[in-house]
Amino acid sequence: MLRALREIEGGLKLSLNVVGRMGRLRRAPIRESFLRQVYFTGVTAATGVVLRASVLGVLIIAITMDVLDADTDLAVKILLLLVFREIGPLAAAVVVILRTGTAISAEVAMMRISGQTRALRHLGIDLYDYIVVPRVAGVMLATVVLTFYVQFLAVLGGLLFSPLIIDATFMELAGRFSALFAPVDFFYSTIKALLFGFAIAACCCYHGLNPPNLTQNAVPQVVTRAVTQSAMLTLGINAVFAYIVFGILFFGLVTAKV
Amino acid sequence: MSAALRYSLQQPGTPGFVLEVPQGGVTRAHLPDPQSKARFIAAVAKARCGEGEALELLGEQVDAIGSAARARLLRRVGVLSPSVALITNLNAWENISLPAAYHGSPAPERVAEITQEVLPALVDEPLALLARLPEQLNTLQRRVVAFVRLLVVGPELAVIDGVDEGLSRDECACVARFETEYRARHPSGTLLSSRAGSCTRPRCIS
């Protein structure tokens, strides 16, 4: 219980520090670290893993439409409500947790254990500036880009694949989709992806900087905690965000057209 | 001459010792045993005292200062230990230039100048070394890179702790030049070179 409270307090402190220090990204070594993070999280994940995540989205559409015996309208609603709004950002978040979350938590924990963080302090380099800010900012940006990538591939796959299951052409589905699509869907995905990226990177950095002990054995424990809590945070944010924006609280901030 | 560092360790059951390092110049300290030396280095590196210890660093009693003052004080002190911690995902040149790039001083030209002057005197193939990651460097090369980084930062008090540990005779001759190189670039700075010996009182050779 005490540890949980300490983790919440530490996580909040780290998050506030990161928000307040985003301007430090202008400094050359921090900017380089940020670009490196974007490359590792966004560019290297944009081939195999994300393509597989997108295929998963197409499969979900196919199975759902087959089971529900969907018509054109329902197929497009599934694409927009399920794939675009929910599965796209979540699939990107899962990829980021599995690929980047594990790497960040292990790397930062190793830096702490091997004395690199102490060396940075001696050089007068703030750990938040050099370790946390570029990773959090890089992961946030990469998560947004990966989300768009997954959404694009999954929706395109769904539009191409659906005519094989239901009695509708690609053009009919695409026309209906563009009629139902509203800017709020785009902003909803972007904000959610930014929040996912922030939560994942901040959680992994926090656990990396606070290993249970300073031995090599602490690294697997750090990674396990970071990944578990990142996944729980992502699901929690997804639920709360969907509830606030489209749910019944205050009758929803946004009324969906569908 | 005022002291750059005053340290005392009083432990029950073991002979305590007092170490005073005068400001400016090079001091070689032979501390009584490895445990005492480890405690001394930890106290200086963290600017924090443990039980039975007292430390005055660059005129400040470390027990009486807050965390912000401690962080400022630590920036004036540099410690080079046998287990030098280079940043593993940066190559040797990036490690050397990191503090200057972060703080904006000294200028990149000055960092390059220091590196060009010091590195060829200490290692073979300095250009090839600069492009390598820490994991591709041997022990001596890692210590040399950390030393050049220390020179770039230019702390008022530099503590070189047993950097010849685990090195061959030829390599020891190389790290022995660290003192001269530091002195040449920081004439007003204080250099403390510490070693653990089997003596009951620390010996200081200034």
Chai-1 contact restraints between the chains, C-beta under 6 A:
chainA,res_idxA,chainB,res_idxB,connection_type,confidence,min_distance_angstrom,max_distance_angstrom,comment,restraint_id
A,A28,B,A101,contact,1.0,0.0,6.0,A-B,restraint_1
A,P29,B,L98,contact,1.0,0.0,6.0,A-B,restraint_2
A,P29,B,A101,contact,1.0,0.0,6.0,A-B,restraint_3
A,P29,B,Y102,contact,1.0,0.0,6.0,A-B,restraint_4
A,G115,B,A85,contact,1.0,0.0,6.0,A-B,restraint_5
A,Q116,B,A85,contact,1.0,0.0,6.0,A-B,restraint_6
A,Q116,B,I87,contact,1.0,0.0,6.0,A-B,restraint_7
A,A119,B,A85,contact,1.0,0.0,6.0,A-B,restraint_8
A,L123,B,P99,contact,1.0,0.0,6.0,A-B,restraint_9
A,G124,B,R75,contact,1.0,0.0,6.0,A-B,restraint_10
A,I125,B,Y102,contact,1.0,0.0,6.0,A-B,restraint_11
